[in-house]
Amino acid sequence: MDVAIAGGHGQIALLLTRRLADDEHRVRGLIRNADHADDLREAGAEPVVCDLEEAGAEQVAEAIAGADAVVFAAGAGPGSGAARKGTMDRDGAVKLLEAARAAGVDRYIMVSAMGAADPPGGDEVFAVYLRAKADADRALAQSDRAWTIVRPGLLTDDPGTGRVQAGPSVPRGPIPRDDVAAVLAAVLGDAGTAGATFEVVSGDVPVAEAVATAARAG
């Protein structure tokens, strides 16, 4: 499989890259900072400098041409203001969708966030972030791509356990980034997850089983 990951230098993206590369898949990581290229190579990805905020959809389409799937793992980051939640978390995801359509990439995996199903109002940055995620999710779900939307809970740097709880709606809780990467790898390997939206937190069910069950439910 040939997978292009937007936000290729992010923590989840690098963890996912290592998993995919270990299974001998080709991985391209889209980055905006060329200084991060060596980190991607070390993880097993081919770095592609392509800034989703600055590039046009045609340039993004060139960067992902020939891929079997794209993963949106990009984000404005915790230190950014409300404006960048719109330009990256929403508009960047939509631009990748436009590029996937132009490049003929059918499979699109969205790393969203728990809370995007019913985001709050107000001007607080996290509320703006969740609304941006909700808008991006909605655009993808209304598209003609074979999409899957994954909404993890509170992200931690704890070691992954390989066990999660997943479903259309699950109790709020934390989840290691490594387990999120495992979930994304399982989604990419299971065509039956297309058209599903589900939340995921730490739990007791092996990842592959949890993902398959959540896909049937969501």
C-alpha positions in Angstrom: 0.0 0.0 0.0 1.1 3.5 -0.8 0.0 5.9 2.0 0.5 9.7 2.1 0.2 11.3 5.5 -0.5 15.0 5.9 1.2 16.4 9.0 3.9 13.8 8.5 6.1 15.2 11.3 3.4 14.9 14.0 3.8 12.4 16.8 0.9 10.2 15.7 2.0 10.4 12.0 5.6 9.3 12.9 4.2 6.4 15.0 1.9 5.4 12.1 4.8 5.7 9.6 6.9 3.3 11.6 4.1 0.7 11.8 3.4 1.0 8.0 7.1 0.9 7.1 7.7 -2.1 9.2 5.0 -3.9 7.2 6.8 -2.8 4.0 4.2 -0.2 2.9 5.4 2.9 1.1 4.8 6.0 3.2 5.0 9.6 2.1 5.0 12.3 4.8 3.8 15.8 3.8 5.7 18.4 5.8 6.0 22.2 5.6 9.5 22.4 7.2 12.3 20.8 5.2 14.4 20.6 8.4 12.1 17.7 9.5 13.0 15.5 6.5 15.6 13.4 8.3 13.1 12.6 11.1 10.7 11.2 8.5 13.4 9.2 6.7 14.5 7.7 10.0 10.9 6.6 10.6 10.7 5.1 7.1 8.9 7.7 5.2 9.7 9.7 2.0 9.5 13.4 3.0 7.5 15.6 0.7 7.7 19.3 1.4 4.1 20.6 0.9 2.6 23.2 3.2 -1.2 22.6 3.2 -1.8 26.2 4.3 0.2 27.7 1.4 0.0 25.2 -1.4 -2.8 25.1 -3.9 -5.0 22.0 -4.2 -3.2 21.1 -7.5 0.2 21.1 -5.7 -1.2 18.9 -3.0 -2.6 16.6 -5.6 0.9 16.3 -7.2 2.3 15.4 -3.8 -0.1 12.5 -3.2 -0.4 11.3 -6.8 -0.4 7.5 -7.0 -1.2 7.0 -3.3 -3.7 4.3 -2.4 -4.8 6.3 0.7 -4.3 9.6 2.5 -4.3 10.3 6.2 -5.0 13.7 7.6 -2.9 13.9 10.7 -2.1 17.6 10.5 -3.1 20.3 12.9 -2.4 23.8 13.9 -1.0 22.5 17.2 -1.8 23.3 20.9 0.0 26.7 20.9 -1.8 28.2 17.9 -4.6 30.6 18.0 -8.2 30.3 16.9 -7.5 31.6 13.3 -5.2 28.7 12.5 -7.7 26.2 13.7 -9.7 27.3 10.7 -6.9 27.5 8.2 -5.3 24.2 9.1 -7.7 21.9 11.0 -10.6 22.7 8.7 -9.3 24.2 5.5 -6.2 22.0 5.3 -8.3 18.9 5.7 -10.7 20.1 3.0 -7.8 21.0 0.7 -6.5 17.5 1.1 -9.9 16.2 0.2 -10.0 18.3 -3.0 -6.5 17.0 -3.8 -7.5 13.4 -3.2 -10.4 13.8 -5.6 -8.2 15.4 -8.2 -5.5 12.8 -7.9 -7.9 9.9 -7.9 -7.1 8.8 -4.3 -10.2 7.1 -3.1 -9.3 6.3 0.5 -9.2 9.1 3.1 -8.6 8.6 6.8 -9.4 11.6 9.1 -7.8 12.0 12.5 -10.5 14.0 14.2 -11.2 14.6 17.9 -13.6 13.4 20.5 -16.1 16.3 21.0 -16.4 17.1 17.2 -19.7 15.3 17.1 -21.3 18.1 19.1 -18.9 21.0 19.4 -19.5 23.8 21.9 -20.1 27.4 20.9 -18.1 30.4 22.1 -14.7 31.9 21.3 -12.5 29.7 23.5 -9.7 28.3 21.3 -10.6 24.6 22.1 -14.2 25.2 21.1 -13.1 26.8 17.8 -10.8 23.8 17.3 -13.7 21.3 17.8 -15.9 23.3 15.4 -13.1 23.3 12.8 -12.8 19.5 13.2 -16.6 19.1 12.9 -16.7 21.1 9.7 -13.8 19.1 8.2 -15.5 15.8 9.3 -18.8 17.0 7.7 -17.1 17.9 4.4 -15.4 14.5 4.3 -18.6 12.5 5.2 -20.5 14.3 2.4 -17.8 13.5 -0.1 -17.6 10.7 -2.6 -14.3 9.3 -1.1 -14.1 6.0 0.8 -13.6 7.8 4.1 -13.2 6.9 7.8 -13.3 9.4 10.6 -11.4 8.5 13.8 -12.1 10.6 16.9 -9.5 9.8 19.7 -9.9 11.0 23.3 -7.3 12.8 25.3 -3.9 12.0 23.8 -1.1 10.9 26.0 2.5 9.8 25.5 2.1 6.6 27.6 3.2 3.4 26.0 0.5 1.8 23.8 -1.3 -1.3 25.2 -2.8 -2.5 21.9 -6.2 -2.5 23.5 -8.9 0.2 23.1 -12.6 0.9 23.4 -14.1 2.2 20.2 -17.6 3.0 19.0 -19.9 5.7 17.6 -19.9 7.2 21.1 -17.8 6.1 24.0 -17.1 7.6 27.5 -14.5 10.3 27.5 -11.0 9.1 28.4 -7.3 9.1 27.5 -5.5 7.1 24.8 -1.8 6.8 24.1 -0.8 8.2 20.7 0.8 4.9 19.9 -2.6 3.2 20.2 -4.1 5.8 18.0 -1.5 5.0 15.4 -2.3 1.3 15.8 -6.0 2.1 15.2 -5.2 4.1 12.0 -3.1 1.2 10.7 -5.9 -1.2 11.4 -8.3 1.1 9.6 -6.1 1.3 6.6 -5.9 -2.5 6.5 -9.7 -3.0 6.7 -11.8 -1.9 3.8 -14.9 -2.5 5.8 -14.2 0.6 7.9 -15.0 2.9 4.9 -18.0 5.1 5.7 -17.5 4.7 9.5 -17.1 7.4 12.2 -16.1 6.3 15.6 -14.5 7.5 18.9 -11.7 5.7 20.5 -10.1 5.7 24.0 -8.1 3.2 26.0 -9.9 0.0 26.8 -9.7 -3.8 26.9 -10.4 -4.9 23.4 -7.6 -5.7 20.9 -7.2 -2.9 18.4 -8.2 -4.9 15.2 -11.3 -6.4 16.9 -12.3 -3.0 18.3 -11.9 -1.3 14.9 -13.9 -3.9 13.1 -16.7 -3.8 15.6 -16.8 0.0 15.6 -16.9 0.0 11.8 -20.0 -2.2 11.8 -21.7 0.0 14.4 -20.7 3.4 13.0 
